[in-house]
């Protein structure tokens, strides 16, 4: 007779964002960040820390990229999923525009949304890297005290710059050398902690004495918090 599969209840569990320490809830899959914006901020820090370690941070193109990505973050993050262009569409636009920047006439490989997020062919154009960066900057308002949320935005810039220029990673998600490996380990730990919470919930629902098990799992439930605050 086949063994009956143990059906564990879905349990919302509170976790904390590796980028901002903000609390959020997960149910099914491990998440390390509370939002796409926070994920992009951490990615921003790692990318430019890597540029710094390679001696590229003072290059003009890297400085321009720094400003551009800061602008995206200050505007709520770059909506990657909404602005992702299918390969077939990219090839069609590149062929139509003959891989030529539609602003300056130089060779170009960047596919730009002219307005909004639509992937309609008449809303896409080929730009060179310089023109693409220039368009992003020119479409952004200067950060002055009249801008809504000026203090918060300015503080965010200072925080990201400090994390980027710090000799040692200020957060575990800032570690450009080890984050890819660390996040796999952390997700495994969180997945285990999430399973344990579901298992405990099942015991409570069935009226089982789980006091000893709860005591044994205190370390398991807190190990991901140790990783965030270390």
C-alpha positions in Angstrom: 0.0 0.0 0.0 1.5 3.3 -1.0 2.6 5.6 1.9 0.2 8.5 2.4 1.9 11.8 1.8 2.0 14.1 4.8 0.0 17.3 3.9 1.5 20.2 5.8 -0.6 23.3 6.3 0.4 26.6 4.6 1.8 28.8 7.3 2.6 32.5 6.7 6.0 33.2 8.3 7.6 36.6 9.0 11.1 37.2 7.5 13.3 40.2 7.2 14.7 41.8 4.1 18.4 41.4 3.6 18.6 44.9 2.1 16.4 47.1 4.3 15.6 44.9 7.3 11.9 45.4 6.6 9.6 42.6 7.7 7.6 40.7 5.1 5.7 37.4 5.0 6.4 34.3 2.9 4.2 31.2 2.6 5.6 28.9 -0.2 9.1 29.8 -1.4 12.1 31.5 0.3 12.5 35.2 -0.5 15.5 37.3 0.5 14.1 40.7 -0.3 10.8 42.4 0.5 10.5 44.0 -2.9 12.0 44.1 -6.4 13.4 47.6 -5.5 15.4 46.2 -2.6 16.7 43.3 -4.7 17.8 45.9 -7.3 19.5 48.0 -4.6 21.5 45.1 -3.4 22.4 44.2 -7.0 23.5 47.8 -7.6 25.8 47.7 -4.6 27.4 44.4 -5.6 27.9 45.5 -9.2 29.7 48.7 -8.4 31.7 47.1 -5.6 32.9 44.7 -8.2 33.7 47.7 -10.5 35.6 49.3 -7.7 37.7 46.1 -6.9 38.6 46.0 -10.6 39.6 49.7 -10.7 36.8 50.7 -13.0 34.7 52.9 -10.7 36.2 56.2 -12.0 35.6 55.3 -15.6 33.2 57.7 -17.4 30.9 55.0 -18.6 30.8 53.4 -15.2 30.0 56.7 -13.5 27.2 57.3 -16.1 25.8 53.8 -15.4 26.0 54.6 -11.7 23.9 57.7 -12.1 21.4 55.9 -14.4 20.8 53.0 -12.0 20.5 55.5 -9.1 17.8 57.2 -11.0 16.0 54.0 -11.6 16.2 53.1 -7.9 14.9 56.6 -6.8 12.0 56.2 -9.2 10.9 52.9 -7.5 13.2 50.5 -9.3 13.5 49.3 -12.9 10.5 47.2 -13.7 12.4 44.4 -15.4 9.5 42.0 -15.8 7.3 44.7 -17.4 10.0 46.0 -19.7 11.5 42.6 -20.8 11.6 42.4 -24.6 11.3 39.0 -26.3 14.3 37.9 -28.3 12.3 37.7 -31.5 11.1 41.3 -31.1 14.6 42.5 -30.3 15.9 40.9 -33.5 13.1 42.4 -35.5 13.7 46.0 -34.1 17.5 45.6 -34.7 16.9 44.5 -38.3 14.4 47.3 -39.0 16.7 50.0 -37.6 19.8 48.3 -39.1 21.6 48.3 -35.7 21.9 52.1 -36.0 21.2 54.5 -33.2 18.0 56.4 -34.1 19.3 59.6 -32.4 22.9 60.0 -33.5 23.4 57.6 -36.3 26.2 55.6 -34.7 26.1 51.8 -34.4 23.7 50.8 -31.7 22.6 47.7 -29.9 20.4 49.0 -27.1 16.7 48.5 -27.6 14.8 51.4 -26.1 11.2 51.9 -25.1 10.2 55.2 -26.6 7.3 55.7 -24.1 6.1 53.5 -21.3 6.4 49.7 -21.2 4.7 48.6 -24.4 6.7 46.2 -26.6 4.8 47.2 -29.7 7.3 47.7 -32.6 6.4 51.3 -33.0 7.3 51.9 -29.4 10.8 50.4 -29.7 14.0 51.8 -31.2 17.7 51.1 -31.4 19.9 53.5 -29.5 23.7 53.5 -28.8 24.8 53.1 -25.2 25.5 56.9 -24.8 22.2 58.0 -26.2 20.3 55.4 -24.1 22.0 56.7 -20.9 21.6 60.3 -22.0 17.8 59.8 -22.6 17.4 58.3 -19.1 19.1 61.2 -17.4 17.4 63.9 -19.5 14.0 62.4 -18.7 14.7 62.6 -14.9 14.0 65.6 -12.8 16.9 67.1 -10.8 16.9 66.1 -7.2 16.2 69.4 -5.5 14.5 70.2 -2.2 11.3 70.8 -4.0 11.1 67.1 -5.1 8.7 65.1 -3.0 10.6 62.9 -0.6 13.9 64.8 -1.1 15.3 63.9 2.3 14.5 60.2 1.9 15.9 60.0 -1.6 19.1 61.9 -0.6 19.5 59.5 2.4 19.2 56.5 0.0 21.9 57.9 -2.3 24.2 58.4 0.6 23.5 54.9 1.9 24.1 53.2 -1.4 27.3 55.2 -2.0 28.5 54.3 1.5 27.8 50.6 0.9 29.5 50.7 -2.5 32.6 52.5 -1.3 33.0 50.6 2.0 36.2 48.5 2.3 34.2 45.5 3.6 30.6 44.6 2.7 28.3 46.4 5.2 25.6 43.7 4.6 25.9 40.1 3.6 24.0 40.9 0.3 26.6 43.5 -0.5 29.4 40.9 -0.8 30.2 40.8 -4.5 32.5 37.8 -4.1 30.4 35.4 -2.1 26.7 36.4 -2.4 25.9 34.0 -5.2 27.1 31.0 -3.1 25.7 32.5 0.2 22.2 33.0 -1.1 21.9 29.3 -2.0 22.8 28.3 1.5 20.5 30.9 3.1 17.6 29.9 0.9 18.1 26.2 1.9 18.1 27.3 5.6 14.9 29.4 5.1 13.3 26.5 3.3 14.1 24.2 6.2 12.8 26.8 8.7 9.6 27.2 6.7 9.1 23.4 6.6 9.6 23.2 10.4 7.0 25.9 11.0 4.5 24.0 8.8 5.3 20.8 10.7 4.7 22.5 14.1 1.5 24.0 12.8 0.3 20.5 11.8 1.1 19.2 15.4 -0.8 22.1 16.9 -3.8 21.4 14.6 -3.8 17.7 15.6 -3.5 18.4 19.3 -0.1 16.8 19.6 2.3 17.9 22.4 5.1 19.6 20.4 6.7 21.5 23.3 9.9 19.5 23.1 10.1 19.8 19.3 9.5 23.5 19.5 12.4 23.9 21.9 14.7 21.8 19.6 13.8 24.0 16.6 14.5 27.4 18.2 18.0 27.4 16.6 16.6 26.4 13.2 14.0 29.1 13.3 16.5 31.8 14.1 19.5 30.9 11.9 18.4 33.0 9.0 18.1 36.0 11.3 21.7 35.4 12.3 22.7 35.6 8.7 20.9 38.9 8.2 22.3 40.6 11.2 25.9 39.3 10.9 
